[in-house]
Amino acid sequence: NFLEAHGVSTQLWGTGAFKSVEDLLAEVVSGETQLFAHDGALRRAVSSVAIDVVCTTADGSTHRLIESKQVLSGGRERVRDSWGAVGEKMLPDEDPLQAALRGLVEELEISDPAKLTQLHTTNEERPSLSYPGLIAHYTTHRFSAELSPDQFRSEGFVEVQGDKTTYFEWS
């Protein structure tokens, strides 16, 4: 009711590749997302990290990790097309480096990359891909992570969460 009172239709939410109203509520409750009014419209504010992950293997070849897809509950799929393999929403009072390290652990089970470098920060406002009809303001802290050859898994990585499974593969 709150969303629709602010002109945001939730009719498509929870269908296809779109997240549900319950997903947005969980993001707000956890502090990963804030909702605010700007110029008479409701906005979603998200601070996150995006990490480009590379690895040079023992044979000297360099590989770049990509997030190939997410399979949501009920079998719905989201094909990912973003910069950086690992993306993580920041928690309240978390700095970008802490969020990047947490993201590597949660998504790849890597706690000690060979090298982690913060590159730059971008700010962008655009329609949300997860919640149609809602405008989102994204602050994204971009990092580069280099894995050691012993951290390379030729089959890629899989992160299983309660509501989705995320697949990562090397390009």
C-alpha contacts under 8 A as a table, 3 or more apart, distances in Angstrom:
res1	aa1	res2	aa2	distance
1	N	4	E	5.17
1	N	5	A	5.90
2	F	5	A	5.12
2	F	6	H	6.54
3	L	6	H	5.22
3	L	7	G	6.60
3	L	8	V	5.15
3	L	9	S	7.08
3	L	10	T	7.60
3	L	42	L	7.87
4	E	7	G	4.91
4	E	8	V	4.71
4	E	9	S	5.47
4	E	10	T	7.24
5	A	8	V	7.30
6	H	41	A	6.64
6	H	42	L	6.17
7	G	41	A	7.58
7	G	42	L	7.93
8	V	42	L	7.76
8	V	133	G	5.53
8	V	134	L	6.26
9	S	12	L	7.77
9	S	132	P	7.95
9	S	133	G	6.36
10	T	13	W	5.15
10	T	21	V	7.25
10	T	131	Y	7.90
10	T	132	P	7.57
10	T	133	G	7.73
12	L	15	T	5.70
12	L	18	F	7.18
12	L	132	P	7.22
13	W	18	F	5.37
13	W	19	K	5.63
13	W	20	S	4.79
13	W	21	V	6.58
13	W	131	Y	6.34
13	W	132	P	7.09
14	G	17	A	7.62
14	G	18	F	5.31
14	G	19	K	4.81
14	G	20	S	3.95
14	G	21	V	7.24
15	T	18	F	5.50
15	T	19	K	7.24
15	T	20	S	7.66
15	T	76	R	7.82
16	G	76	R	5.82
16	G	77	E	7.21
17	A	72	L	8.00
17	A	76	R	6.30
17	A	77	E	5.92
17	A	78	R	5.06
17	A	130	S	7.24
18	F	129	L	7.33
18	F	130	S	4.89
18	F	131	Y	6.02
18	F	132	P	7.40
19	K	23	D	6.05
19	K	24	L	7.52
19	K	130	S	5.39
19	K	131	Y	6.15
20	S	23	D	5.07
20	S	24	L	6.63
20	S	131	Y	7.62
21	V	24	L	5.18
21	V	25	L	6.23
22	E	25	L	4.98
22	E	26	A	6.16
23	D	26	A	5.14
23	D	27	E	6.35
24	L	27	E	5.04
24	L	28	V	6.25
24	L	33	T	7.85
25	L	28	V	5.11
25	L	29	V	6.09
26	A	29	V	5.13
26	A	30	S	6.07
27	E	30	S	5.27
27	E	31	G	6.14
27	E	32	E	5.07
27	E	33	T	5.25
28	V	31	G	5.11
28	V	32	E	6.07
28	V	33	T	4.84
28	V	34	Q	5.81
28	V	35	L	7.59
29	V	32	E	7.77
30	S	33	T	7.69
30	S	91	L	7.32
31	G	34	Q	6.78
31	G	91	L	5.90
31	G	92	P	5.66
32	E	46	V	6.52
32	E	47	S	7.41
32	E	89	K	5.79
32	E	90	M	5.85
32	E	91	L	5.24
32	E	92	P	6.91
33	T	44	R	6.53
33	T	45	A	5.68
33	T	46	V	5.12
33	T	47	S	7.75
34	Q	44	R	5.76
34	Q	45	A	5.14
34	Q	46	V	6.85
35	L	42	L	6.81
35	L	43	R	5.61
35	L	44	R	4.68
35	L	45	A	6.26
36	F	42	L	5.68
36	F	43	R	5.28
36	F	44	R	6.58
36	F	45	A	7.65
37	A	40	G	6.06
37	A	41	A	5.37
37	A	42	L	4.44
37	A	43	R	5.86
38	H	41	A	5.37
38	H	42	L	6.34
38	H	43	R	6.73
42	L	134	L	7.01
42	L	135	I	7.19
43	R	134	L	6.36
43	R	135	I	5.13
43	R	136	A	5.52
43	R	137	H	7.06
44	R	134	L	7.01
44	R	135	I	6.26
44	R	136	A	4.50
44	R	137	H	6.09
45	A	136	A	5.76
45	A	137	H	4.79
45	A	138	Y	6.10
45	A	139	T	7.96
46	V	89	K	6.88
46	V	90	M	7.78
46	V	136	A	7.35
46	V	137	H	6.29
46	V	138	Y	5.06
46	V	139	T	6.31
47	S	89	K	5.97
47	S	90	M	5.59
47	S	138	Y	5.93
47	S	139	T	4.67
47	S	140	T	5.88
47	S	141	H	7.88
48	S	87	G	7.01
48	S	88	E	5.49
48	S	89	K	4.15
48	S	90	M	4.95
48	S	96	P	7.61
48	S	99	A	7.75
48	S	138	Y	7.50
48	S	139	T	6.30
48	S	140	T	4.91
48	S	141	H	6.23
49	V	86	V	7.95
49	V	87	G	5.64
49	V	88	E	5.38
49	V	89	K	6.49
49	V	90	M	7.04
49	V	96	P	6.49
49	V	99	A	6.70
49	V	100	A	6.02
49	V	140	T	5.37
49	V	141	H	4.65
49	V	142	R	5.75
49	V	143	F	7.26
50	A	83	W	7.01
50	A	84	G	5.19
50	A	85	A	7.18
50	A	86	V	5.70
50	A	87	G	4.49
50	A	88	E	6.71
50	A	100	A	7.63
50	A	140	T	6.69
50	A	141	H	6.29
50	A	142	R	4.92
50	A	143	F	6.16
51	I	83	W	7.90
51	I	84	G	4.65
51	I	85	A	5.97
51	I	86	V	5.02
51	I	87	G	6.36
51	I	100	A	7.14
51	I	142	R	5.92
51	I	143	F	4.64
51	I	144	S	5.43
51	I	145	A	6.53
52	D	64	R	7.60
52	D	65	L	7.29
52	D	83	W	7.08
52	D	84	G	3.98
52	D	85	A	5.52
52	D	86	V	6.88
52	D	142	R	7.85
52	D	143	F	6.26
52	D	144	S	4.77
52	D	145	A	6.07
53	V	64	R	5.92
53	V	65	L	5.42
53	V	66	I	7.95
53	V	84	G	6.94
53	V	85	A	6.29
53	V	86	V	7.54
53	V	144	S	6.07
53	V	145	A	4.80
53	V	146	E	5.92
53	V	147	L	7.25
54	V	62	T	6.95
54	V	63	H	5.55
54	V	64	R	4.44
54	V	65	L	6.09
54	V	144	S	7.84
54	V	145	A	6.35
54	V	146	E	5.05
54	V	147	L	6.27
55	C	62	T	5.63
55	C	63	H	5.32
55	C	64	R	6.63
55	C	146	E	5.57
55	C	147	L	4.93
55	C	148	S	6.34
55	C	149	P	6.52
55	C	152	F	6.74
56	T	59	D	7.93
56	T	60	G	5.80
56	T	61	S	5.45
56	T	62	T	4.19
56	T	63	H	6.28
56	T	147	L	7.58
56	T	148	S	7.16
56	T	149	P	6.15
57	T	60	G	5.38
57	T	61	S	5.60
57	T	62	T	6.40
57	T	63	H	7.81
57	T	148	S	7.57
57	T	149	P	4.63
57	T	150	D	7.94
57	T	152	F	7.02
58	A	61	S	7.54
58	A	149	P	5.83
63	H	170	W	5.89
63	H	171	S	5.87
64	R	170	W	5.44
64	R	171	S	5.30
65	L	85	A	5.71
65	L	156	G	7.83
65	L	168	F	6.55
65	L	169	E	5.59
65	L	170	W	4.42
65	L	171	S	6.14
66	I	84	G	6.94
66	I	85	A	4.48
66	I	86	V	7.97
66	I	168	F	5.51
66	I	169	E	5.50
66	I	170	W	6.11
66	I	171	S	6.86
67	E	80	R	6.23
67	E	81	D	7.95
67	E	84	G	7.96
67	E	85	A	4.91
67	E	86	V	7.12
67	E	166	T	7.27
67	E	167	Y	5.89
67	E	168	F	4.31
67	E	169	E	6.47
68	S	79	V	6.31
68	S	80	R	5.81
68	S	81	D	7.95
68	S	166	T	7.84
68	S	167	Y	5.68
68	S	168	F	5.49
68	S	169	E	6.43
69	K	77	E	6.90
69	K	78	R	5.62
69	K	79	V	4.46
69	K	80	R	5.33
69	K	166	T	5.98
69	K	167	Y	5.51
69	K	168	F	7.42
70	Q	77	E	5.65
70	Q	78	R	5.09
70	Q	79	V	6.49
70	Q	80	R	7.37
70	Q	164	K	6.47
70	Q	165	T	5.57
70	Q	166	T	4.37
70	Q	167	Y	6.28
71	V	75	G	5.88
71	V	76	R	5.74
71	V	77	E	4.45
71	V	78	R	6.40
71	V	164	K	5.45
71	V	165	T	5.23
71	V	166	T	6.49
72	L	75	G	5.59
72	L	76	R	5.03
72	L	77	E	5.85
72	L	78	R	7.51
72	L	163	D	5.96
72	L	164	K	4.29
72	L	165	T	6.61
73	S	76	R	6.54
73	S	163	D	5.15
73	S	164	K	5.68
82	S	85	A	7.64
84	G	87	G	6.85
84	G	142	R	7.95
85	A	168	F	7.28
86	V	103	G	6.70
86	V	104	L	6.99
86	V	107	E	7.05
87	G	103	G	6.93
88	E	99	A	6.89
88	E	100	A	7.24
88	E	103	G	5.58
89	K	99	A	7.59
90	M	94	E	6.28
90	M	95	D	7.68
90	M	96	P	7.28
90	M	99	A	5.71
91	L	94	E	5.43
91	L	99	A	7.54
94	E	98	Q	6.23
94	E	99	A	6.41
95	D	98	Q	5.43
95	D	99	A	6.34
96	P	99	A	5.06
96	P	100	A	6.10
96	P	141	H	6.47
97	L	100	A	5.05
97	L	101	L	6.22
97	L	118	Q	7.66
98	Q	101	L	5.25
98	Q	102	R	6.10
99	A	102	R	5.01
99	A	103	G	5.99
100	A	103	G	5.05
100	A	104	L	6.33
100	A	143	F	7.61
101	L	104	L	5.26
101	L	105	V	6.40
101	L	111	S	6.83
102	R	105	V	5.18
102	R	106	E	6.03
102	R	111	S	8.00
103	G	106	E	5.12
103	G	107	E	5.77
103	G	108	L	7.78
104	L	107	E	5.47
104	L	108	L	5.33
104	L	109	E	6.24
104	L	110	I	5.37
104	L	111	S	6.55
105	V	108	L	5.60
105	V	109	E	4.14
105	V	110	I	4.78
105	V	111	S	5.20
106	E	109	E	5.74
106	E	110	I	7.99
106	E	159	E	7.53
107	E	157	F	7.96
107	E	158	V	7.45
107	E	159	E	5.30
108	L	157	F	6.07
108	L	158	V	7.25
108	L	159	E	6.86
110	I	113	P	6.53
110	I	151	Q	7.74
113	P	116	L	6.48
113	P	145	A	6.49
113	P	146	E	6.08
113	P	147	L	5.04
113	P	148	S	6.89
114	A	145	A	7.51
114	A	146	E	5.54
114	A	147	L	5.14
114	A	148	S	5.45
115	K	144	S	7.95
115	K	145	A	5.60
115	K	146	E	5.04
115	K	147	L	6.99
116	L	143	F	6.86
116	L	144	S	5.76
116	L	145	A	4.46
116	L	146	E	6.53
117	T	143	F	5.44
117	T	144	S	5.20
117	T	145	A	6.45
118	Q	141	H	7.42
118	Q	142	R	6.08
118	Q	143	F	4.34
118	Q	144	S	6.52
119	L	141	H	7.61
119	L	142	R	5.46
119	L	143	F	5.22
119	L	144	S	6.95
120	H	141	H	6.04
120	H	142	R	5.45
120	H	143	F	7.43
121	T	139	T	6.97
121	T	140	T	5.51
121	T	141	H	4.39
121	T	142	R	5.95
122	T	138	Y	7.83
122	T	139	T	5.74
122	T	140	T	5.25
122	T	141	H	6.61
122	T	142	R	7.88
123	N	137	H	7.19
123	N	138	Y	5.63
123	N	139	T	4.57
123	N	140	T	6.47
124	E	137	H	5.70
124	E	138	Y	5.21
124	E	139	T	6.67
125	E	135	I	7.01
125	E	136	A	5.57
125	E	137	H	4.26
125	E	138	Y	6.16
126	R	135	I	5.66
126	R	136	A	5.57
126	R	137	H	6.66
127	P	132	P	7.05
127	P	133	G	6.90
127	P	134	L	6.02
127	P	135	I	4.36
127	P	136	A	5.81
128	S	131	Y	5.31
128	S	132	P	5.89
128	S	133	G	7.26
128	S	134	L	5.72
128	S	135	I	5.52
128	S	136	A	5.34
129	L	132	P	6.27
131	Y	134	L	5.87
147	L	151	Q	5.97
147	L	152	F	7.06
148	S	151	Q	5.39
148	S	152	F	7.00
149	P	152	F	5.37
152	F	156	G	7.94
153	R	156	G	5.31
153	R	157	F	7.21
154	S	170	W	7.43
155	E	169	E	6.91
156	G	167	Y	7.66
156	G	168	F	5.47
156	G	169	E	4.48
156	G	170	W	6.21
157	F	167	Y	6.17
157	F	168	F	5.02
157	F	169	E	6.62
158	V	165	T	6.98
158	V	166	T	5.67
158	V	167	Y	4.77
158	V	168	F	6.13
159	E	165	T	5.65
159	E	166	T	5.08
159	E	167	Y	6.67
160	V	164	K	6.33
160	V	165	T	4.45
160	V	166	T	6.47
161	Q	164	K	5.28
161	Q	165	T	5.92
